[in-house]
Amino acid sequence: MSNTNNTSESQTAQETSRTSRNSRKSQDSQGSQDSQETPQEPKARRPRPMEVLREARTQLAELTGMTAESVSSFEQTEDGWSLEVEVLELERVPDTMSLMGSYLVELDPDGQLTGYRRVRRYERGRADARGSGGR
């Protein structure tokens, strides 16, 4: 009879354990359903400054058909990024007589070009009067 009692007790313990596991599974699946109902948006990775510079030069060159030679200023703004890009507008011989353009380029926070405009045009070999204090 003690054998029967042990068997009965072990069956009860197994059933209790099974019920507990099923309860946990139900809670886990409910928790995963909750997380499926309100998925958290993955954080978008912000582009690094070098990525923004490269992308700005590439996009400006595609739009204008001119070679973007260098970036002379670069800053992050409330609306994204602002750059000043030096562009070869007209190639001449000798090279110092080539016409250059300085373009203000605006990009959104993801690095996509939103606008540009030429702010200055000059010969490559000319010194910039603005940089020397206007003398």
N, C-alpha and C positions, 0 to 999 in steps of 0.2 A: 503494500500500500504506500509506503514511502516513495517507491518508484513512481507511482501514479501521481502523487502530490508534486514531485519534482517536475514531472513532465507537464503537468497542468500549469505550474508556476512559470516554467520556461516558455510555454506557449503564450501565457498572458504577458510576459515580459517582451516577447517578440512582437506581439500585436501592439503593445504600447509603443515600442520602438518604431514600428511601421507607421503608426498613426502620427507620431512626432515627425518622422521624415516627410510624410505626405503634407503635413501642415507647413513645414519649412519650405517644401517645394512650391506649395501654393503661394506662400508669402513671397518667395523669390520671383516666381513668374509674375505675380502682381506688381512687384517692384520693377521688374523689367518692362512690364506694360506701361507703368507710370513713366518710366524714363523714355519709352518710345513715344508716348503722347506729348511729352514736352522735351524734345531733343535740344540739347545745348548746341548752339552754333559754334563750329570750330573757329578759333581765333585766326583771322587772316594774318599771314606773315607780312610785316611791313618790309618793303624793299630796302636794301642797304644803299647807302649813298653812291657807291660805285655802280650799282645796277641802275640807279636813277640817271646818273651821268651818261652811261652808255646808251640807255634807252632814249634819252632826250636827243642825243646827237644823231642816233639812227632815225628817229621819227622826223626830226627837222630836215635831215638830208633827203628822206623820202618825199616829204611835202614840197620842198623847194627845188630839189634837183641839184643843189649845190653842196659842196664838201664842207662839213663842219670840222674845222681844224682844231679848235681848243675851246675849253670852257674857262672864261675869265672870272666869273663869280657864280656862287652857288649857295643857296640858303633854303632852309625849311621855313614855310610860312603857315599861317592858320589854315589856308586852303590847299596846301600841298607843298610844292617846290617852286622856286624861282631861280632861273639860271640866265647868265649872259653868255651866249655862244658866239665865237668868232668864226665867220664863214668866208670862204674864198668865193667872191662874186664874179670876178673877171680876172682870168690869168693873163699876165703880160710878161714880156721879156724886156728888160731883166725882171727877175722875180720881185724885186723891191718896188716895182711900179704896179704890181697887181692890185686890184681893188678888193678891199675886205669890207665886210659888213658885220656889225655887232648886233646880235638879235637877243631881245628879251624873250625868254621862253618860259611859259607857265605850265606846270604839270599838276595833276590831281595827286592825292596821297598815295595812290597805287603806282604812280610814275607814268601815267598816260597823258600825253600832250593835250592841253586844253586850249592853248592859244600861243601866238608868237607875233612879234613885230620888230622891224628893224629900228634901232635907236641911233645908229651911227654908221657912216660910210667913210672910209679912209683908204689912203694908199698904204700898202704894207710897210714901206720904208719910212713913213712919216712918224715923227715922235708925236705923242698925244699931248696936246697943250693942257688938257685937264689934269693929267698926271704930274705935270711939272709946276703946278700952282698957278697956271695961267700966264706965265712969263713968255 
